[in-house]
Amino acid sequence: MEQKSTIPFWSIDAFLYFVMHRDFESKWSSELLSRTSTFIDAYILFDKVVLPERYKKNGAIKILDPNNEIFEYVESSALLHSDDLTKGVSIDLSLNFSSFEELESENYKWFSQHRGYTTQDDYENLMRKSTVSFAHLRLWQISLLNEISDLTQSTSILPLSLQNIDIAKARELPFHVAKLTELDGHLQETIKAVSATIGESYTDHIKNVPPFLSLLIDQALSSEHSVEVLFQLRRDFKSLRQKGTEFSELIKKATGLRERKEIIDEWSQSWELLHKGDFRKPQLLSRKVSSSDISKAIVKPQSAGVSSIIQSFLDYREEVKSYNRFRIYGELYNELDGIEGSVEKLRKKFSLNLINVL
């Protein structure tokens, strides 16, 4: 069964700008990086990505899908909501959000993030002539995305500005995507711990940037080259998509709740072992076993139950099984572990100056 994702067209536009050649330096924000990342994650982690039809002839999109196997397009005529600002702004009245006043209170924050950076004075001058606030635009984007997601049976991938708006529609991420989020959380906590110790917060790393965007920034030689690198990353991490399909198929074939729970428990236990081991490949020789443990195992194995040396081997065998099951996550973490200077690489390679950070 193919797994589909869809993203707001804000994310597509941000990605296309990200890979576009520029002779000037642009001011960028956490939101624009987040939008770029949603495109990258959708492209790598899902079999198909659903886009509005107007992107069908875009050059970068064609390069990323030379055989027309990845991107699926939705015609504007099939949608109730407008999929272009020039066609107007529409909002789903059934959206369940906390309060419009709360969204309005964040208008400057998200407008500035949307533009890369805008001062408070410039924002207020622009808004005097506008009848549509940024709260309206956020509600429009989430309404459109929900409609496309329902129409195409896709998983929505949201940038920062659209998260936690529609509180009635909780996102259910596929297994392999949810685990990538946990890996990212582990990595970010490690970065924070190191930064707190050396007293230089995020000197080399961009705060809260998901794994695949970090890899792309590190591996691409330029903005134009990043399209080729992304195409290769999708190939390199094919097994991630396969892992999600494998888990879904096991659950689908299981008969009864008990069998499904056993599968979920087994996979969860494997993941916890990998997580506990900091995503490293298990090493039996690194385990410390005393001479008395060896003596106990050889001379009197029955008197002490399972000895430390036997238990150590049994634990190692379980850890190897877990690592082999989720090997691709360990390999990804190893690649991320060696990345340095991401902020400077973003500026030098992509001509993007990250100054508006959340």
N, C-alpha and C positions, 0 to 999 in steps of 0.2 A: 504493500500500500504506500503510495507516494505521500510525502508530507509537504504541505504548502505553507507559505508565509506571505504576509502582505505588510507593507509599510506605508506611512503617509508620504504624499508626494513631496513634502518638505524634505524628507530624508533623501529622496532621489535627487532633488535639486542640489542639496548640500554635497552629496557624493560627486555629482558631475562637476561642481565647482572645485572640489578637492583635487580632482584628477586633471583639471584644465591647466594648460600652460599659462603662466603669468609673468610679466616683466616688472611687476610691482608687488609690494608686500601688503597683505590684507590683515585687518584686525579680526581675530576670531574669538569665539566663546566656547564654553563647555557645551552649550546646547548644540552648536553647529558640529562639534566633534561627535556628540551623541547621535545626531541625525546621520552623520556619515557612517558611524559605527553600526547603526541599525541596518543600513543597506548591506554593509560588509557581512554582518552576522547572518542576515537572511540568505545571502548568496552562498555562503559557505555551509551553513547548517541545515538547509532545507533542499529537498529535491527540486521544488519549483518555487518561484517568487512571482506574485501577482502584482502587476503594475497598470496604471492608466494607459490607454491606447496611444496617447500622444508621444510616448517615449519609444515607440516601436522602431522608429527610423533613426534614433540617436546613434552616433558612431561608437561611443564607448560601450553602450548597451549591446550593440551588434558584436563587438569584439569579445565581450564576456559570454556571449551565447551564439557562437558561430553556426551551430547546427539547429538552432531554434528549439532547444530541448529544456531550457531552464526557465525562461520568462514566459509568463502567461498574461494576456492583456484583457482588460475589461473595457468595453466600449462605453462611452459617456451616455449613450442612449439607453443603456441597461440600468442606469443608476437614477435614483430619486434625488440624491444630493448632487450638487454641482461639484465637479472635480477640477475646477479652474476658477481663480479669483475673478477673472473677467466675466464669468457667467453668474456671479453673485455668491452670496454666503447663505447657506441654509443650515438649520440646526434641528436635530431630532428632539422633539418635545418629550420623548420618553426617557431621555438621558437622566440618570440618577446621580446628581452631583451635590456636594454639601451645600453650597450657597453661591449665587452669582456674585454677591458682594465680596465674598472671599476671593473669587477669581479676579474680580475687578481690582482688588487691592494689590495684585501681583502684575498689573499691566505693564508698568515701567520695566520691572525686572525681566519679563519674558520678551518684551519688545526689544530691549537692549541686547538680550541674548540672541534674538532672531536676526538682528542686524549685524551682529558681531560685537559692536559696542556703540552706544549712544548716550550722550550726557542727558541729565534730567531736563535741562533747559531746551535742548534740541527736541527731545521727546514731547514736551509740553507744547512747543511751537507747532510741531507736526500734527498733534492730536486736535488742535483747535479747528482744523479744517476737515477732520474726519468724523463720520457718523458711525463708524464701526470700531469698537474697541478691540484690544488684543484678546480679551476674554471671549468675545464672539468668535474670533478666528480659531482659538483653541477648541472651542465647542464644535465649530464646523469641522475641523480636522478629525476630531474623534468620532463625530457622527458619520462622516464619510468613510472612515476606516472601519468602523463597526459594520456598515452596510456592505462594503466590499468583502470583509471577513466572513460575514454570514452568507453572502451570495456564492462565494467560492470555497467555503469550508476551509478557511486558512487561519493560521495562527498570527495574531497581530504582534508586531515588534514595535515598541513605543520608545521614542526619544524622551528626554527628561521633561520637556514642557507638556507632554500629554499623559504622563504617568499619574495614576491615582485621581483622575478626574471622574470617570464613570465608575462609581463605587459599586454599582450593582452588577457589573460585568467583570468578574475576576478573570484574569488571564490564566489559562491552564497550559503551561509550557510542556512540550514533549520531554521525555526523560533526559535525552542527551543534551538538550538546551538548558534544562534546569541544573544539571550537574556542571555545565560550563560556568553558569552563574556562581555556583558554590566555589569552583576553582578560582574564579576571579576574586571572590570575596576573601579567600585564603591568601591570595597573592597581595591584595591591597592591605590586609592586616599585617603581612610580613613587611611590606614597604613602610607602613606607619611605625612599626616597632623599630626598624633599623633607623628611620629618620628621627625618631624620638631619642634614640641612644646617642647618635652622632650630632644631634642638634641642627641638622640641615634638612628641613622638611621638603621632600619631593624635589630635590635638586636635579636629579637625573630623570625622574619619572613624571609623566603627566597624571595628575590626580584623577582617579576613578575612570580611566580609559580602559574599555574592555580588551581582552587579549588579542583578538584578530586585528584590530586597528593598531595596536602597539606593534604587532609583527609587521604589518604593512608599512608603517612609518620607518621601522628599522631596516627592512629589506629592500624597499624601493630606492632607486637611485635618484628619481625625480618624480614629479606629479604625473607626467605622461607614462613613465615606466611602471607606476603603481597599478595600472590596469592589467598589465601582463603579470605582475606579481600576484594580484588578487585571483586571476584566472588559475595560476599555479597553486595557490593556497587551497582553492576549492578541490583540486585534484589531490593534493597532499593529505587533506583531512576528510577524504571520502569515507574513511572508516568511522568517523564520528556520526555521519548520517546513517551508516549501516548499523551502528550501535543502537541508535534510536529505533530503527526499523526492527532490529532483533528483539529488543525489549517489548515493543508493541505486539509483535507476532506471538511471543511467548504468552503474554497476557491474554491475547485473543484466543489462542488454542487451548488455554487452561480450562478445565471443567470444574466449576464450583468456586466458591469464595475461598475455601481453605487452600486450594492449589494456587490460586492467584496470590494469596497472602504469602505463601511459601516462596514464590518467585520474587515478590517484592522484598521480603525479608532477606533473602539470600543476596540479591543485588545490592540492597542497602548496606548489608554487613560488609560486602566486598568493597563498597565505596568508602565506608568508614575506615577500613584498614588502610586503604590507599591514602586517604586524607590524613590519618594519624601518622603515616610514614612520610608526610610532607611531599607526597607524589614521587618519591624516590623508588628506584628499583631495589627490591630487598636483597640484602647481602648476608648470607649465612655466616661467613667468616668474620663479620664485624660483631657478632654476638659474643658476649663474654661468658665463658663457662669455666668454673673452677675445677681443679684437679680432684677435689672431693666429690664433685658432681659426677665426674667420669668414673671414679671408683665406685660410687653408689650404683651407677647404672650397670657396671660390669659385674661387681661382686654380689650385691644384694638388690636386684631389681624389684623383687616382690615385696620387700619390706617397707619401701617408701612410696609406693604408688608409682605414678609417672615421675621420673627424675627430671631435673632441670634440663639436662642435655637432650632427653627425648622430647620434653615439652617445647624446648627451643626449636627443635627440628620440625615438630608439628606446626608450631606457629609460623615458622618460615615457609612451610609448604602452603599454608593458607594465604600468606601474604603474596607469594609468587602467583598463586591462582588469581587473587584479586588484581594484582598488577597486570597480569596477562589479559584479564577481562577488560580492564580500562587502560591498557598500555598507551593508547593515543593521547589520553589526558596527561599522563606522565611525560610523554615526549613533548607535548605542547608546553608544559610547565618548565621543562628543561630549556626550551628555546626562550621563553619569557625571562628566565632567570639570568640570562646573559645580556639583556637589553640595557643600555645606558644612554644617557643624553637625548632622550626623546623630545624634549622641548626644543633643543637646539636643532635637531634633525627636522622637526616640523617647520621651523623657520627657514633653514637652509635649503631643504629639498622641495618644500611645498610653498614657500613664500607666505607662510601663515604665522602671524604673531599672536600667540595665545595670551590675551591681556584681560579677558572678561571671564574669570574662573569662578565657578560656584563651589 
